[in-house]
Amino acid sequence: MRLSFIGLAASISLLAACSHTPMQADASSTTAPPAPKAVASNAVNTPGNGVTQAQLNAQKEADRQAALHAQLAELNQASVLFDFDNYTVKSSYTDMLMKQAQFLKTMSADHLTLQGNSDERGSAEYNLALGQKRAEAVRKALTLLGVSDGQIETISFGEEKPKADCHDESCWAQNRRVDFVHSATH
C-alpha cells in the first residue's frame, strides 16, 4: 500500500512538472541569448544551416574519390609470388584475387595491367617468357572469378624490374612475381 502511494505521488509530481509553462522572455532584457553550441564534426549538415545541396554532393563525391584512391593504392600494392621456374598461382592468393576481381567487376571502367616478373637466373628470353606465363596465369584466375577479359592486359618484364637486388633466394623469391597496376579513371 505504501509503495503504491509513493508511485502515485511520483506520477503527480511528474505531471505537475510537465504542466509548467515557460516564462516569456522580456523584450527589454539586456542579457544576450546563449551562444549556439558547437556542432559535432560528424553531424549531418542540412540546407537550413547554410550548407547547400551542391556542397553536400561535392563533399560526398570527394569522400567517394578518397575512398576509391585508398582502395586502388591497396590493390596496386598486391603481388602474386611464384616458386622457382613455376607459373602456378598458389591457393594462398585466393582472397587477394577475389578482392581484385570484385573491384574490377564493380568498376567496369577500370583497366588492369598484370606485370609478370622473374628472378635473374636463366636467359633473358626464357625469363621474359616465364614472366608472361605468370601474368597469363593470374589473368586466367581473374577471368574465372568473373572479370571481363577486356579489362586485363598482360606484360612481361622478365628479370628487368627486380623488387630486390641481392643475389640469393631471399631476393629471388621477391622477384618471381606478378604485380597489379590499375588505371581507373573515375
Backbone as a printed PyTorch tensor [residue, N CA C, xyz], in Angstrom:
tensor([[[  0.8160,  -1.1820,   0.0000],
         [  0.0000,   0.0000,   0.0000],
         [  0.8570,   1.2410,   0.0000]],

        [[  1.8900,   1.2290,   0.8660],
         [  2.7780,   2.3750,   0.9550],
         [  3.5180,   2.5640,  -0.3640]],

        [[  3.8790,   1.4470,  -1.0490],
         [  4.5940,   1.5130,  -2.3200],
         [  3.7230,   2.1480,  -3.4040]],

        [[  2.4370,   1.8240,  -3.4560],
         [  1.5700,   2.4060,  -4.4750],
         [  1.3350,   3.8870,  -4.1900]],

        [[  1.3290,   4.2850,  -2.9080],
         [  1.1930,   5.6890,  -2.5760],
         [  2.4060,   6.4800,  -3.0680]],

        [[  3.6180,   5.9080,  -2.9330],
         [  4.8420,   6.5690,  -3.4060],
         [  4.8040,   6.6810,  -4.9190]],

        [[  4.3690,   5.6280,  -5.6370],
         [  4.2590,   5.6610,  -7.0970],
         [  3.2660,   6.7110,  -7.5420]],

        [[  2.1240,   6.8270,  -6.8310],
         [  1.1160,   7.8280,  -7.1530],
         [  1.6650,   9.2280,  -6.9460]],

        [[  2.3820,   9.4240,  -5.8610],
         [  2.9630,  10.7380,  -5.5670],
         [  3.9920,  11.1070,  -6.6260]],

        [[  4.8140,  10.1530,  -7.0830],
         [  5.8180,  10.4170,  -8.1170],
         [  5.1460,  10.7700,  -9.4300]],

        [[  4.0410,  10.0900,  -9.7690],
         [  3.3170,  10.3800, -11.0020],
         [  2.7220,  11.7710, -10.9770]],

        [[  2.1590,  12.1750,  -9.8420],
         [  1.5780,  13.5150,  -9.7130],
         [  2.6670,  14.5560,  -9.8440]],

        [[  3.8400,  14.3410,  -9.2300],
         [  4.9560,  15.2810,  -9.3110],
         [  5.4230,  15.4220, -10.7630]],

        [[  5.4750,  14.3120, -11.4660],
         [  5.9050,  14.3290, -12.8590],
         [  4.9270,  15.1160, -13.7180]],

        [[  3.6450,  14.8900, -13.5200],
         [  2.6240,  15.6280, -14.2730],
         [  2.6820,  17.1170, -13.9560]],

        [[  2.9040,  17.4600, -12.7290],
         [  2.9840,  18.8610, -12.3430],
         [  4.1870,  19.5310, -12.9980]],

        [[  5.2870,  18.8240, -13.0790],
         [  6.4920,  19.3850, -13.7020],
         [  6.2790,  19.6040, -15.1870]],

        [[  5.5600,  18.7070, -15.8360],
         [  5.3150,  18.8260, -17.2750],
         [  4.3290,  19.9200, -17.5950]],

        [[  3.4320,  20.2420, -16.6890],
         [  2.4060,  21.2360, -16.9890],
         [  2.9020,  22.6560, -16.8060]],

        [[  4.0920,  22.8540, -16.3160],
         [  4.6520,  24.1780, -16.0930],
         [  4.9590,  24.8390, -17.4290]],

        [[  4.4510,  26.0180, -17.6520],
         [  4.7100,  26.7390, -18.9060],
         [  5.8940,  27.6540, -18.7000]],

        [[  6.8200,  27.6730, -19.6880],
         [  7.9930,  28.5230, -19.5310],
         [  7.6170,  29.9880, -19.6090]],

        [[  8.3910,  30.8140, -18.9260],
         [  8.1470,  32.2600, -18.9280],
         [  8.6030,  32.8400, -20.2490]],

        [[  7.8690,  33.8430, -20.7300],
         [  8.2360,  34.5470, -21.9480],
         [  9.4000,  35.4780, -21.6210]],

        [[ 10.3540,  35.5680, -22.5490],
         [ 11.4970,  36.4540, -22.3520],
         [ 11.0380,  37.8880, -22.5440]],

        [[ 11.5020,  38.7550, -21.6950],
         [ 11.1850,  40.1770, -21.7890],
         [ 11.9810,  40.7740, -22.9310]],

        [[ 11.3290,  41.4980, -23.8250],
         [ 11.9830,  42.0940, -24.9900],
         [ 13.0230,  43.1010, -24.5760]],

        [[ 12.8800,  43.7000, -23.4000],
         [ 13.8420,  44.7210, -22.9750],
         [ 14.9850,  44.1160, -22.1760]],

        [[ 15.0440,  42.8260, -22.1030],
         [ 16.0840,  42.1420, -21.3360],
         [ 17.4480,  42.4530, -21.9170]],

        [[ 18.4240,  42.6780, -21.0690],
         [ 19.7700,  43.0120, -21.5220],
         [ 20.6680,  41.8110, -21.6380]],

        [[ 20.2430,  40.6820, -21.1960],
         [ 21.0950,  39.5000, -21.3000],
         [ 20.9710,  38.9150, -22.6960]],

        [[ 22.1190,  38.5860, -23.2630],
         [ 22.1580,  38.0120, -24.6090],
         [ 21.7730,  36.5480, -24.5420]],

        [[ 21.1720,  36.0540, -25.6200],
         [ 20.8480,  34.6260, -25.6290],
         [ 22.1320,  33.8050, -25.5870]],

        [[ 22.0730,  32.5960, -25.0800],
         [ 23.2970,  31.7830, -25.0080],
         [ 23.8430,  31.5210, -26.4050]],

        [[ 25.1630,  31.4350, -26.4910],
         [ 25.8170,  31.1690, -27.7870],
         [ 25.4270,  29.7800, -28.2610]],

        [[ 25.2760,  29.6230, -29.5810],
         [ 24.9250,  28.2930, -30.0750],
         [ 26.0290,  27.2930, -29.7550]],

        [[ 25.6170,  26.0950, -29.4610],
         [ 26.5880,  25.0460, -29.1520],
         [ 27.2900,  24.6110, -30.4290]],

        [[ 28.5480,  24.2270, -30.2920],
         [ 29.3080,  23.7530, -31.4500],
         [ 28.6770,  22.4640, -31.9600]],

        [[ 28.6220,  22.3400, -33.2450],
         [ 28.0600,  21.1460, -33.8680],
         [ 29.1710,  20.1200, -33.9990]],

        [[ 28.8900,  18.9040, -33.6230],
         [ 29.8860,  17.8300, -33.7390],
         [ 30.2740,  17.6610, -35.1990]],

        [[ 31.5350,  17.3100, -35.4320],
         [ 32.0370,  17.1940, -36.8050],
         [ 31.3540,  16.0940, -37.5980]],

        [[ 30.7380,  15.1480, -36.9220],
         [ 30.0690,  14.0830, -37.6590],
         [ 28.5730,  14.3460, -37.8030]],

        [[ 28.1160,  15.5260, -37.4140],
         [ 26.7120,  15.8570, -37.5670],
         [ 26.3810,  16.0530, -39.0420]],

        [[ 25.1620,  15.7690, -39.3890],
         [ 24.7300,  15.9140, -40.7760],
         [ 24.4130,  17.3770, -41.0330]],

        [[ 25.0310,  17.9480, -42.0440],
         [ 24.7280,  19.3120, -42.4400],
         [ 23.4520,  19.3150, -43.2510]],

        [[ 22.6320,  20.3120, -43.0140],
         [ 21.3960,  20.4220, -43.7680],
         [ 21.3470,  21.7770, -44.4450]],

        [[ 20.5730,  21.8970, -45.5150],
         [ 20.4670,  23.1880, -46.1910],
         [ 20.0270,  24.3070, -45.2610]],

        [[ 19.3220,  24.0010, -44.1850],
         [ 18.8520,  25.0260, -43.2610],
         [ 19.9590,  25.7130, -42.4920]],

        [[ 21.1470,  25.1210, -42.4080],
         [ 22.2110,  25.7640, -41.6440],
         [ 23.2770,  26.3700, -42.5540]],

        [[ 22.9160,  26.7090, -43.7750],
         [ 23.8280,  27.4170, -44.6590],
         [ 24.5950,  26.5400, -45.6260]],

        [[ 24.4530,  25.2500, -45.5610],
         [ 25.1560,  24.3530, -46.4640],
         [ 24.2190,  23.9900, -47.6030]],

        [[ 24.6610,  24.1950, -48.8210],
         [ 23.8000,  23.9090, -49.9660],
         [ 23.8680,  22.4360, -50.3430]],

        [[ 22.8910,  22.0050, -51.0770],
         [ 22.8720,  20.6190, -51.5520],
         [ 24.0780,  20.3560, -52.4460]],

        [[ 24.4630,  21.3510, -53.2340],
         [ 25.6360,  21.1970, -54.1050],
         [ 26.8940,  20.9660, -53.2800]],

        [[ 27.0170,  21.6610, -52.1550],
         [ 28.1770,  21.4620, -51.2820],
         [ 28.1580,  20.0630, -50.6700]],

        [[ 26.9720,  19.6240, -50.2620],
         [ 26.8580,  18.2770, -49.7180],
         [ 27.2360,  17.2320, -50.7610]],

        [[ 26.7520,  17.4280, -51.9760],
         [ 27.0800,  16.4970, -53.0580],
         [ 28.5690,  16.5140, -53.3720]],

        [[ 29.1690,  17.6950, -53.3810],
         [ 30.6080,  17.8120, -53.6560],
         [ 31.4180,  17.1000, -52.5790]],

        [[ 31.0120,  17.2560, -51.3200],
         [ 31.7240,  16.5880, -50.2320],
         [ 31.5700,  15.0790, -50.3290]],

        [[ 30.3710,  14.6370, -50.6670],
         [ 30.1150,  13.2020, -50.8210],
         [ 30.9860,  12.6270, -51.9400]],

        [[ 31.0930,  13.3470, -53.0520],
         [ 31.9250,  12.8890, -54.1700],
         [ 33.4010,  12.8860, -53.7810]],

        [[ 33.8390,  13.9120, -53.0510],
         [ 35.2370,  13.9560, -52.6010],
         [ 35.5490,  12.7840, -51.6780]],

        [[ 34.6190,  12.4600, -50.7940],
         [ 34.8020,  11.3130, -49.8970],
         [ 34.8550,  10.0120, -50.6880]],

        [[ 33.9840,   9.8920, -51.6930],
         [ 33.9680,   8.6860, -52.5310],
         [ 35.2870,   8.5360, -53.2800]],

        [[ 35.7910,   9.6510, -53.8240],
         [ 37.0590,   9.6130, -54.5560],
         [ 38.2240,   9.2560, -53.6340]],

        [[ 38.2210,   9.7890, -52.4250],
         [ 39.2890,   9.4730, -51.4640],
         [ 39.2690,   7.9920, -51.1150]],

        [[ 38.0790,   7.4440, -50.9000],
         [ 37.9620,   6.0160, -50.5880],
         [ 38.4120,   5.1690, -51.7740]],

        [[ 38.0540,   5.5980, -52.9700],
         [ 38.4530,   4.8770, -54.1810],
         [ 39.9710,   4.8790, -54.3380]],

        [[ 40.5960,   6.0220, -54.1220],
         [ 42.0560,   6.1050, -54.2540],
         [ 42.7660,   5.2640, -53.1960]],

        [[ 42.2180,   5.2220, -51.9950],
         [ 42.7960,   4.3780, -50.9480],
         [ 42.6770,   2.9060, -51.3260]],

        [[ 41.5250,   2.5260, -51.8700],
         [ 41.3320,   1.1350, -52.2930],
         [ 42.2710,   0.7940, -53.4530]],

        [[ 42.4180,   1.7070, -54.4040],
         [ 43.3340,   1.4700, -55.5270],
         [ 44.7780,   1.3320, -55.0500]],

        [[ 45.1630,   2.1570, -54.0980],
         [ 46.5310,   2.0630, -53.5730],
         [ 46.7750,   0.6900, -52.9660]],

        [[ 45.8020,   0.1800, -52.2290],
         [ 45.9350,  -1.1510, -51.6330],
         [ 46.0020,  -2.2280, -52.7180]],

        [[ 45.1190,  -2.1420, -53.7100],
         [ 45.0970,  -3.1370, -54.7780],
         [ 46.3850,  -3.1030, -55.6070]],

        [[ 46.9350,  -1.9170, -55.8260],
         [ 48.1570,  -1.7880, -56.6220],
         [ 49.4050,  -2.2500, -55.8810]],

        [[ 49.3260,  -2.4000, -54.5830],
         [ 50.4780,  -2.8860, -53.8210],
         [ 50.5560,  -4.4140, -53.8140]],

        [[ 49.5320,  -5.0450, -54.3190],
         [ 49.4600,  -6.5130, -54.2740],
         [ 50.3820,  -7.1380, -55.3140]],

        [[ 50.8910,  -8.2870, -54.9760],
         [ 51.6920,  -9.1020, -55.8890],
         [ 51.3670, -10.5710, -55.6310]],

        [[ 51.4740, -11.3580, -56.6680],
         [ 51.3810, -12.8140, -56.5440],
         [ 52.7960, -13.3320, -56.7220]],

        [[ 53.2860, -14.0860, -55.7500],
         [ 54.6430, -14.6310, -55.8060],
         [ 54.5960, -16.0730, -56.3050]],

        [[ 55.6660, -16.4900, -56.9570],
         [ 55.7340, -17.8190, -57.5650],
         [ 56.9710, -18.5690, -57.0920]],

        [[ 56.8950, -19.8880, -57.1620],
         [ 58.0460, -20.7310, -56.8800],
         [ 59.0180, -20.6580, -58.0520]],

        [[ 60.2290, -21.1110, -57.8330],
         [ 61.2600, -21.1160, -58.8620],
         [ 60.7880, -21.8900, -60.0920]],

        [[ 60.9620, -21.2890, -61.2540],
         [ 60.6700, -21.9040, -62.5460],
         [ 59.2300, -22.4330, -62.6100]],

        [[ 58.3020, -21.6570, -62.0630],
         [ 56.9130, -22.1010, -61.9690],
         [ 55.9910, -20.9260, -62.2430]],

        [[ 54.8270, -21.2130, -62.7910],
         [ 53.8240, -20.1720, -63.0210],
         [ 52.4350, -20.5910, -62.5380]],

        [[ 52.3920, -21.4530, -61.5550],
         [ 51.1300, -21.8740, -60.9460],
         [ 50.7670, -20.9020, -59.8290]],

        [[ 49.5310, -20.3790, -59.8850],
         [ 49.0520, -19.4700, -58.8490],
         [ 48.6530, -20.2980, -57.6320]],

        [[ 49.2630, -20.0000, -56.4970],
         [ 49.0050, -20.7550, -55.2630],
         [ 47.6380, -20.3890, -54.6870]],

        [[ 47.0200, -21.3410, -54.0160],
         [ 45.7000, -21.1200, -53.4170],
         [ 45.7390, -20.0770, -52.3050]],

        [[ 46.9030, -19.8060, -51.7500],
         [ 47.0070, -18.7970, -50.6870],
         [ 46.6860, -17.3920, -51.2000]],

        [[ 46.6140, -17.2180, -52.5140],
         [ 46.3020, -15.9150, -53.1040],
         [ 44.8200, -15.7650, -53.4580]],

        [[ 43.9950, -16.7350, -53.1080],
         [ 42.5760, -16.7080, -53.4680],
         [ 41.8700, -15.4620, -52.9450]],

        [[ 42.0370, -15.1460, -51.6640],
         [ 41.3440, -13.9810, -51.0990],
         [ 41.7620, -12.6890, -51.7870]],

        [[ 43.0500, -12.5340, -52.0140],
         [ 43.5380, -11.3210, -52.6680],
         [ 43.0010, -11.2260, -54.0920]],

        [[ 42.9740, -12.3360, -54.8040],
         [ 42.4540, -12.3360, -56.1760],
         [ 40.9490, -12.0510, -56.1850]],

        [[ 40.2450, -12.5260, -55.1850],
         [ 38.8110, -12.2370, -55.0910],
         [ 38.5680, -10.7430, -54.8700]],

        [[ 39.4010, -10.0860, -54.0520],
         [ 39.2780,  -8.6280, -53.8590],
         [ 39.5420,  -7.8960, -55.1660]],

        [[ 40.5790,  -8.3320, -55.8780],
         [ 40.8890,  -7.7160, -57.1670],
         [ 39.7080,  -7.8880, -58.1230]],

        [[ 39.1720,  -9.0990, -58.1990],
         [ 38.0680,  -9.3880, -59.1120],
         [ 36.8240,  -8.5850, -58.7530]],

        [[ 36.5120,  -8.5060, -57.4770],
         [ 35.3300,  -7.7610, -57.0490],
         [ 35.4480,  -6.2980, -57.4510]],

        [[ 36.6280,  -5.7180, -57.2630],
         [ 36.8330,  -4.3260, -57.6480],
         [ 36.6480,  -4.1610, -59.1570]],

        [[ 37.2550,  -5.0260, -59.9280],
         [ 37.1600,  -4.9260, -61.3880],
         [ 35.7230,  -5.1100, -61.8770]],

        [[ 34.9890,  -6.0010, -61.2600],
         [ 33.5990,  -6.2130, -61.6720],
         [ 32.7330,  -5.0130, -61.3010]],

        [[ 33.0270,  -4.3910, -60.1740],
         [ 32.2720,  -3.2250, -59.7280],
         [ 32.6260,  -1.9910, -60.5480]],

        [[ 33.8930,  -1.8430, -60.8630],
         [ 34.3830,  -0.6580, -61.5750],
         [ 34.7130,  -1.0600, -63.0110]],

        [[ 33.7030,  -1.1700, -63.8170],
         [ 33.9010,  -1.6880, -65.1760],
         [ 34.7610,  -0.7820, -66.0490]],

        [[ 34.9580,   0.4700, -65.6560],
         [ 35.8240,   1.3670, -66.4260],
         [ 37.2950,   1.1630, -66.0890]],

        [[ 37.5730,   0.3940, -65.0370],
         [ 38.9610,   0.1640, -64.6260],
         [ 39.6510,  -0.7740, -65.6050]],

        [[ 40.9250,  -0.5430, -65.7970],
         [ 41.7570,  -1.3960, -66.6480],
         [ 42.9250,  -1.8650, -65.7900]],

        [[ 43.2240,  -3.1410, -65.8620],
         [ 44.2870,  -3.7390, -65.0420],
         [ 45.4030,  -4.2470, -65.9320]],

        [[ 46.6240,  -3.8690, -65.5970],
         [ 47.8010,  -4.4250, -66.2580],
         [ 48.4860,  -5.3580, -65.2710]],

        [[ 48.6750,  -6.5900, -65.7030],
         [ 49.3920,  -7.5810, -64.9040],
         [ 50.8230,  -7.6300, -65.4140]],

        [[ 51.7690,  -7.3260, -64.5400],
         [ 53.1800,  -7.2700, -64.9180],
         [ 53.9040,  -8.5040, -64.3890]],

        [[ 54.2750,  -9.3990, -65.3220],
         [ 54.9820, -10.6190, -64.9510],
         [ 56.4700, -10.3680, -64.8000]],

        [[ 57.0610, -10.9820, -63.7930],
         [ 58.4860, -10.8120, -63.4940],
         [ 59.1130, -12.1550, -63.1390]],

        [[ 60.4260, -12.2040, -63.2590],
         [ 61.1800, -13.4080, -62.8810],
         [ 62.4470, -12.9880, -62.1520]],

        [[ 63.1250, -13.9620, -61.5700],
         [ 64.4220, -13.6300, -60.9740],
         [ 65.4790, -13.6340, -62.0770]],

        [[ 66.6940, -13.3760, -61.7080],
         [ 67.7630, -13.1860, -62.6910],
         [ 68.3270, -14.4790, -63.2780]],

        [[ 67.9640, -15.6080, -62.7160],
         [ 68.5130, -16.8670, -63.2070],
         [ 67.8230, -17.2610, -64.5040]],

        [[ 68.5460, -17.7460, -65.4520],
         [ 68.0060, -18.1040, -66.7620],
         [ 68.3190, -17.0250, -67.7790]],

        [[ 68.1120, -17.3400, -69.0480],
         [ 68.4060, -16.3670, -70.1060],
         [ 67.3290, -15.2830, -70.1220]],

        [[ 67.6370, -14.1630, -70.7240],
         [ 66.6870, -13.0520, -70.8200],
         [ 65.4160, -13.4960, -71.5360]],

        [[ 65.5710, -14.2590, -72.6240],
         [ 64.4090, -14.7250, -73.3880],
         [ 63.5440, -15.6650, -72.5510]],

        [[ 64.1890, -16.5940, -71.8450],
         [ 63.4570, -17.5380, -71.0120],
         [ 62.6770, -16.7880, -69.9240]],

        [[ 63.3290, -15.8090, -69.3020],
         [ 62.6930, -15.0670, -68.2110],
         [ 61.5320, -14.1940, -68.7040]],

        [[ 61.6600, -13.6550, -69.9060],
         [ 60.5370, -12.9100, -70.4840],
         [ 59.3390, -13.8340, -70.7050]],

        [[ 59.5920, -15.0140, -71.2390],
         [ 58.5140, -15.9780, -71.4770],
         [ 57.8940, -16.4330, -70.1580]],

        [[ 58.7240, -16.6780, -69.1420],
         [ 58.2230, -17.1090, -67.8440],
         [ 57.3870, -16.0050, -67.1890]],

        [[ 57.8380, -14.7800, -67.2740],
         [ 57.0650, -13.6500, -66.7340],
         [ 55.7120, -13.5380, -67.4180]],

        [[ 55.6790, -13.7640, -68.7320],
         [ 54.4210, -13.7060, -69.4710],
         [ 53.4790, -14.8300, -69.0350]],

        [[ 54.0240, -16.0310, -68.8480],
         [ 53.1970, -17.1550, -68.3950],
         [ 52.6130, -16.8740, -67.0090]],

        [[ 53.3820, -16.2450, -66.1530],
         [ 52.8970, -15.9060, -64.8080],
         [ 51.7620, -14.8850, -64.8950]],

        [[ 51.9500, -13.8690, -65.7150],
         [ 50.9010, -12.8480, -65.8810],
         [ 49.6340, -13.4790, -66.4660]],

        [[ 49.7910, -14.3680, -67.4380],
         [ 48.6340, -15.0400, -68.0500],
         [ 47.9270, -15.9640, -67.0540]],

        [[ 48.6730, -16.5900, -66.1490],
         [ 48.0650, -17.4580, -65.1340],
         [ 47.1950, -16.6360, -64.1790]],

        [[ 47.6560, -15.4550, -63.8070],
         [ 46.8660, -14.5840, -62.9350],
         [ 45.6480, -14.0620, -63.6990]],

        [[ 45.8340, -13.7290, -64.9610],
         [ 44.7050, -13.2850, -65.7940],
         [ 43.6140, -14.3630, -65.8390]],

        [[ 44.0260, -15.5960, -66.0530],
         [ 43.0720, -16.7040, -66.1160],
         [ 42.3160, -16.8370, -64.7990]],

        [[ 43.0260, -16.7130, -63.6780],
         [ 42.3850, -16.8100, -62.3680],
         [ 41.3380, -15.7080, -62.1970]],

        [[ 41.6520, -14.5020, -62.6350],
         [ 40.7100, -13.3840, -62.5140],
         [ 39.4940, -13.5650, -63.4240]],

        [[ 39.7110, -14.0550, -64.6280],
         [ 38.5670, -14.2690, -65.5260],
         [ 37.6730, -15.3950, -65.0130]],

        [[ 38.2560, -16.3960, -64.3640],
         [ 37.4530, -17.4490, -63.7530],
         [ 36.5980, -16.9060, -62.5990]],

        [[ 37.0430, -15.7960, -62.0210],
         [ 36.2860, -15.1440, -60.9460],
         [ 35.2710, -14.1360, -61.4980]],

        [[ 35.1470, -14.0690, -62.8230],
         [ 34.1120, -13.2330, -63.4280],
         [ 34.5570, -11.9070, -63.9980]],

        [[ 35.8550, -11.6370, -64.0220],
         [ 36.3500, -10.3760, -64.5730],
         [ 36.3310, -10.4580, -66.0930]],

        [[ 35.9490,  -9.3730, -66.7340],
         [ 35.9510,  -9.3130, -68.1940],
         [ 37.3900,  -9.3630, -68.7060]],

        [[ 37.6360, -10.2410, -69.6570],
         [ 38.9810, -10.3860, -70.2220],
         [ 39.4520,  -9.0710, -70.8500]],

        [[ 38.5090,  -8.2700, -71.3400],
         [ 38.8530,  -6.9980, -71.9630],
         [ 39.3910,  -5.9570, -70.9980]],

        [[ 39.2120,  -6.1680, -69.6960],
         [ 39.7280,  -5.2380, -68.6940],
         [ 41.1790,  -5.5200, -68.3250]],

        [[ 41.7240,  -6.6280, -68.8040],
         [ 43.0450,  -7.0690, -68.3460],
         [ 44.0290,  -7.1040, -69.4980]],

        [[ 45.2080,  -6.5720, -69.2300],
         [ 46.3320,  -6.6370, -70.1710],
         [ 47.4900,  -7.2950, -69.4320]],

        [[ 48.2630,  -8.0800, -70.1410],
         [ 49.4340,  -8.7040, -69.5200],
         [ 50.6940,  -8.2310, -70.2230]],

        [[ 51.7530,  -8.1350, -69.4430],
         [ 53.0580,  -7.7430, -69.9670],
         [ 54.1160,  -8.4550, -69.1370]],

        [[ 55.2390,  -8.7420, -69.7440],
         [ 56.3360,  -9.3740, -69.0140],
         [ 57.5500,  -8.4590, -69.0180]],

        [[ 58.1410,  -8.3120, -67.8550],
         [ 59.4080,  -7.5970, -67.7350],
         [ 60.5670,  -8.5660, -67.5320]],

        [[ 60.2570,  -9.8620, -67.4460],
         [ 61.3230, -10.8350, -67.2160],
         [ 62.0790, -10.4860, -65.9520]],

        [[ 63.3890, -10.3920, -66.0810],
         [ 64.2440, -10.0680, -64.9300],
         [ 64.5700,  -8.5810, -64.8470]],

        [[ 63.9670,  -7.7520, -65.7060],
         [ 64.3420,  -6.3380, -65.8310],
         [ 63.8300,  -5.4180, -64.7240]],

        [[ 62.8440,  -5.8390, -63.9470],
         [ 62.2810,  -4.9920, -62.8830],
         [ 62.3420,  -5.7000, -61.5360]],

        [[ 63.5500,  -5.9600, -61.0300],
         [ 63.6280,  -6.6640, -59.7410],
         [ 63.1020,  -5.7920, -58.5960]],

        [[ 62.4480,  -6.4150, -57.6540],
         [ 61.9900,  -5.7160, -56.4500],
         [ 63.1260,  -5.6790, -55.4250]],

        [[ 63.9670,  -6.6910, -55.4540],
         [ 65.1110,  -6.7820, -54.5400],
         [ 66.3620,  -7.0740, -55.3650]],

        [[ 67.4940,  -6.5200, -54.9390],
         [ 68.7010,  -6.5800, -55.7600],
         [ 69.7910,  -7.5530, -55.3090]],

        [[ 69.6150,  -8.2520, -54.2150],
         [ 70.6690,  -9.1740, -53.8090],
         [ 70.6460, -10.4140, -54.7080]],

        [[ 71.6260, -11.2620, -54.5820],
         [ 71.7540, -12.4190, -55.4730],
         [ 71.6520, -13.7300, -54.6880]],

        [[ 70.5560, -13.8520, -53.9160],
         [ 70.2920, -15.0920, -53.1890],
         [ 68.7840, -15.3110, -53.1320]],

        [[ 68.3720, -16.4200, -52.5580],
         [ 66.9650, -16.8170, -52.5710],
         [ 66.0420, -15.7900, -51.9330]],

        [[ 66.5020, -15.0780, -50.8990],
         [ 65.6290, -14.0970, -50.2420],
         [ 65.1900, -13.0060, -51.2210]],

        [[ 66.0500, -12.6130, -52.1350],
         [ 65.6920, -11.6160, -53.1510],
         [ 65.0030, -12.2650, -54.3480]],

        [[ 65.5010, -13.3850, -54.7800],
         [ 64.9060, -14.0470, -55.9490],
         [ 63.4280, -14.3490, -55.7060]],

        [[ 63.0910, -14.7520, -54.4710],
         [ 61.6990, -15.0650, -54.1450],
         [ 60.7960, -13.8380, -54.3110]],

        [[ 61.3050, -12.6470, -54.0170],
         [ 60.5400, -11.4110, -54.1730],
         [ 60.4080, -10.9960, -55.6420]],

        [[ 61.3590, -11.4210, -56.4550],
         [ 61.3800, -11.0270, -57.8650],
         [ 60.5310, -11.9350, -58.7530]],

        [[ 60.1890, -13.1050, -58.2770],
         [ 59.3260, -14.0360, -59.0370],
         [ 57.8730, -13.6960, -58.7210]],

        [[ 57.3100, -12.7490, -59.4830],
         [ 56.0120, -12.2150, -59.0860],
         [ 55.2300, -11.6580, -60.2740]],

        [[ 53.9580, -11.3970, -60.0140],
         [ 53.1070, -10.6170, -60.9110],
         [ 52.5940,  -9.4410, -60.0920]],

        [[ 52.7940,  -8.2370, -60.6110],
         [ 52.3180,  -7.0160, -59.9680],
         [ 51.0130,  -6.5670, -60.6180]],

        [[ 50.1830,  -5.8870, -59.8450],
         [ 48.8930,  -5.3610, -60.3030],
         [ 49.0040,  -3.8500, -60.4760]],

        [[ 48.6030,  -3.3600, -61.6390],
         [ 48.5990,  -1.9170, -61.8920],
         [ 47.2360,  -1.5490, -62.4510]],

        [[ 46.4200,  -0.9200, -61.6080],
         [ 45.0930,  -0.4710, -62.0210],
         [ 45.2080,   0.9400, -62.5940]],

        [[ 44.4590,   1.1940, -63.6350],
         [ 44.4510,   2.5400, -64.2040],
         [ 43.0150,   3.0430, -64.2690]],

        [[ 42.3910,   3.0860, -63.1100],
         [ 40.9950,   3.5300, -63.0210],
         [ 40.9240,   5.0220, -63.3160]],

        [[ 39.9940,   5.3880, -64.1500],
         [ 39.7280,   6.7920, -64.4330],
         [ 38.2960,   7.0640, -64.0110]],

        [[ 38.1450,   7.4970, -62.7680],
         [ 36.7900,   7.6930, -62.2100],
         [ 36.6460,   9.1200, -61.8080]]])
